[in-house]
């Protein structure tokens, strides 16, 4: 309850979060739920992680990281490697029954019941949230994988969203929906890192710290590696005598021909083409850029413009008739 001037509002149910908007005329309020709004054990968790002597010790500390979901990797002195997703993940009433009541959790949901955080029935070890959470054993993790390495770059750890539906994966009980998140990084960086590591292993190279740094800092466009063959094929098709006049005219444009000629020499890197400011571990006092670096820079620009127009025409345009906003930023690549 509270008063604002001569206004009086009764709030019987706040869904464990602050009210960020109120429509007094229709008696509707918007509330934000977040695990971190309650007490958590982050300080204790990091103390235990720093003092862990075994993977079991490390896992115990991880279970006290309740306030936020993060990617956590670990390497032991025995050569063990592991990856974990952390955080207390609240279970929803509807998803626990194997259905979606209204819209998925990534949208503004009806807080009048049926899709709320599920009341606690069984407290998990070290749990602080006063509602039901996903057991730690069901959180994404991998320990000593047969590949011998783990890659994590804010991508979807289990591929749950690869079909553009984050609410169609079942939990281990075969009934409830496993919902982790609707949004991740596109996976392009993780894919590129995986390719680089596999190539190093295949060539019997020992991956040093410096090599790992260069893998991480590599300015190479993974999505261009995927799309460029299709662009080249489309150009070849447009030059076919049987191609529609609109396509043959486009293929005959000297600017398009120049772009395709440049693409044929592009190694997919993204230098600025300038002496200073070019992505490097020694960013200043570089030599003048080579012709290849300048061409790579131009190709990066041409491809990036093509990609933005492709997202606009292929992804955003179909949303206009149904009055939905376009996809912003990196979500365009994800889509």
C-alpha positions, 0 to 999 in steps of 0.5 A: 500500500502507499499514497502519492498525493491524493492517489491511493494504490493497493498492491496485493502481489508484486511478483518479487520485484519492483513496480516500474510502471502503473496504469491507474485507470486500468489497474495494471502495473508492470513488475520486473522479476530478477533473481538478484533482487533477493539475498545471494551468496556471491562473496562466499561463492568466489571465496570457495572458488578461489580455494577449491582443490578439486572439481567437487569443491569448485562445483560446490562454490558454483552452486552459491553463485545464485544472482546471475547466470555466467559461463564458468570454465575451470582447469585443474592441476591434474589436467581436468577441464570443465564448463558450467552455466551458473545461477539459480534458474527459477521454474515457471508454473506453466513451463513446469506443466509442459505448456506456455501460458500466453507468451514465452518468458522473454516477453511481458507476461500476465502476472495474475497467475499461471505463469509465475515463478513456481512456489518452492516444494523442494529446496536445492543445496545452497539455494537462496531464492524462495521459489522452485529452481532448476537443479544444478545437475540439470544446468548445462555443463561439460566435464573432460569432453572427448575433444579435449577442449571447451569453447564458450563465447556467450553462445547457446551452450546446448543449442536450445535456440538453434531452431528459433524456439527456446521453449520446445526442449524438454527437461529430463523428466520428459514433460516440463519445458527446459527454458534457459534463455531466449537470447545468446550471442550468435555463435559465430565467434564460438564457431571460429574459435572452434575451427582455429583450435581444431586446425591447430590440433590437426597440425600438431601445434601446441597452443600457447598462451600467445596463440590463444590470445591471437585466436581470441583477437582474430578479426575474421568474419565467420559469417562472411565465410558462410555467405560468400559462396552464396554471393558468388554463386548468385553473381554467376547465376546473374551472368547466365544468358537465361538470367532475368534482365534485372539480374543480368543488368546488376551483374553487368554493373562495373561496381558489382564486378569490381566488388566480386573481383575484390571478394575473390582475393579476400581472406575474410580479415577486417583490417582498417587499411590504415597505418595506425588503428589497425587491429594488432597486438602492436597498434602503433608505428605499424608499417604502411598497409599492403595492397592486400590489407587495403583490399581486405579492408574494402571487402569488409566494408562492402560485405558489411553493407550487403549484410545490413541490407540483407537483414533489412530486406529478408528479416525486417521487411516481412515484419512490417505487415504484421506491425512488428519492429525490426531486429536490432544489432547482433540479434539480426545476425542471430535471426 
